[in-house]
C-alpha cells in the first residue's frame, strides 16, 4: 500500500480495520466480531473483559464498520435481525469495556437509555435497539440471542449471527437457555422460569403462550398445565468469579 504511513505505535489490528472498504467486501464485516468472540468468550459464556479491554481498538473499529454497513430498510428480515443482534451484543460489550472494571451493568447510569450507536444522523440506545427494532420484528427468540452482560442473561454466543443461519441459531440459543438449570428449571408441573418470561410475557402471548412456546421448543407433552414461578435475576457481570447482584 504505497504512500500510506502507519505509525509503529498503532496496533496492527487497527491498521487492517481502518483500511479501505475492500477488506470488508472480501472478508465480511462480521469476521472481526467472530474472531473476538472466539478469543474472549468461553464455551460457558464467561467473558474475559480484562483481556478484551486491551484489544478495545478492534471492537471499536468493528462497530464503526457496522455503522457504515447497515442493511437497507427493505432488506430481508433475517438479515436485518442478525445485524441488530450482533450490533446489540457488540455495543453492550463496548459499554462494559469503556467502564471496566465494574461489578454489574446496572452500576452505570441509564445503561440502556444512553446513546451508544450512530448511523448517519440517527442515534440509538441499547433500549431502542431492543424495543423499537428487534422486538418489533415479532420473534420472541431474540430475547435469548441478545446479551445484557449479566450472569442470568442468555450467554453471549461465540459465533456471529447471520441472515442465512438465523433460524437455526435462534433455535439453538433458545434451547440452550431453556435447558440451562441456572436460568430455568422446567420439571414436571412446577416450572421456575427466568424473569425474562415475566418481563416480556406479552412477546410470548401471555401465560398460555409462554407455556406453549416452551413446550414446542423442548418437545414436551401438550396436555401438562404447569404452575409458574420466576427465579431471581443475577445482575452480576457475566465473567468468571463475578460478584452476584441479585434481584
N, C-alpha and C positions, 0 to 999 in steps of 0.2 A: 504494500500500500504506500507507494512513493508519495512523498510530500507530507505525510502525516507524522507529526512528532508526538510521541507518547511518553510522559514522564515515567521514569522507572519507579517512582513512588506510588503510582496508581496501580492497584492490583490488576493482574491480567484479566480477571473476570470482568472488570468494568470495561476494559478496552473492547472485549468481544461484544458485550451487551450494547455498547454505545456506537458500534459500527453502523454502517448503512442498513437500511431495511432489508437488504437482500439476504442477510443472515437469517432474519425471521422467516422470510419466504422459504428458504431452503430447509431450515431445521424445525420451524414451527414455533410460534410464540411461547407455547407452554413447556417446551423442552427443559428450560431452566428451572421452572417450578417443579417439574417431576424430579429433576436431579436433586434439588434441595430437600424435597420430601423424603427421598430415599436416604439422604445423608443425615438429616436431623430429626426424623420421626421414627420411633421404634415400631415393631410389629404390634405392640400392645397400645400404641397411640401416645406414648410419652414423648414429649418434645424437649430437645436439648436446646433451650433458649439461650443458655450461656454461650455455647459454641456458635449458634446461629447468629447471635449479635455481632460476632466478629466478622461475619460474612453478610452483613446487612446491605452492603452495596449491591450484591446480586439480587436480593429481594426487591430493593428499591427500583432497580433497573427493570426487573420483570413487571412490576406494577406500572411503571411508565410505559412499557411496551403494551400492556393491556389497554391502557387509555388510548393508545394510537391504533389499536386493532379491535375495537368493539364491534360486535356483529350489527348488521343493519336491523332496523326495527321490524322488517318483514322477513328476516332470516327464519329458518325452521325453529320451532320451539325448543327441540333438544339442543340445538347449537347455542341458542341464547341462554337456556337454563344452565348448560355446562359452563359457559363463560362466566355467568354471575356466581355460580357456586365456587369456582376457582378464585374469582375476584374476592368474594366474601372471606374465604379461608385465608388467602394471602394477606388481605388487608387486616384481618384480625391478628395474624402473626406479626405483621409490621407494627401494629399498635402496641402489642406487648413488648416487642424489641425496643421500641422507642422509649419505653418507660421501665424497662427491666433494670434491676430486679424488683419484683413485687410479688405479693402472695396471691392476689386474685385480680381478675379484670375489673371487679367491682370496687377495687381500691381507686380506680380512675374516676374522674368527674365525667358523667354522661358518656360512657364509652360507646354506647350505641346511638347517641344523638349527635356527636360531633362529626364534622365533615372530614372524611378520610380519603376521598377519591374524587377526581375531576376528569370529566370527558368533555372537551371543548369548554363551553360556558355552563355546563351542567355539573353541579356538585352533588355528592352522595354521602350519606352516613351509612353505617352498618345496618341501622334500623330501617332506613329507606330501601336498601338492597333487599333485606329480608321481607319486609311487609308490603312494600309498594311494587316490587318487581317479582321476586321468587314466589311468594305466596299467591300472588295474583295469577300465576301460571296454572294453578289448580291441581298440583300434585303434592300431597302432604308428605311424601317421602323426602322432600327437600330438607325437612327438619332433621333427618338422620345423615345428611350429607354435609351440612354446614356445621362448623365447629366454633364454639364460643370460648375456647382456651380454658375450659374448666373440666374438672375431673368427672363430673356427671354428664357432660356433653357427649354426644356421639364422637367416637375417636376421629382424629384427623386422618383422612385417607393418605396412604403413601403413594398413591397413583393419581394422575391428573384425570379429571372428569372430561369426557369428550362427547360430542353430539352423537357420534356413531355408537359408542358403547354405553350411553347414558342409562338405557333401560336396565341392562344387566347390573351396572354399577349401583343404581339406586336400590335395586332389589337386594343386592349383596349387603349394602350399607344398612338397609332396614333390617334384614335378617340378623346381621351381626349385632345390631343394637338390641333387638328384642331378645336374643338368646344370651346376652351378657348378664349374668346374675347380679353384677354390681349396678346395673342400670334398671333391669326389670326382673321380677320373679313371677313367672307365669306357670303356675302349677294348679291342677285340679280346678276347683271353683273359687279359689282365693288368688286373685291377681294383684300384685303390688307393682304398679307401673311407675315409670319415670314421670316427673311433673310436666314434661313436655306434652304428654297426653292431656294433662289438666289445663295447662296454659293455652294450648292450641286445639282444644277439643272440637271446636267448630270446623276446623280444617278436615277432620276425620268423620264429620257427620254426627257429632254428639256422642252420647254414651253408647247407643246401639251401633253407631257407625264405627267407633274405635274398636269395639269388640269384634265386629265383623271383619274389620281391616286386619287385626292381629290374627284372627283365626285363618284368614285366607293366606297371609304371608307364611304362617307356621304350619299350615295344613292340619289345623285342629278340628275336632268334631263340631259341627254347626249347632248341635242341639244343646250344648252346655250353655248355662247362663251364669257367668262368674260374678262374684262380688268384687268391686274395685276399690283399691286404696292406692295411695301415692307415696313413693319414697321421698325422703328428704333429699335435697339437691346440694351437692358438694360443689361450691364455687371456688375451691382451691385450684391453683394453677395446674394444668394438665402436664406436669413434669414429674419425674421421679422424686420421691420424698417431699411432695408438696405438703403445705400446711393446710389442713382442711378448714374451710369456712362453710358451714352447713346451714341451710335454711329449711 
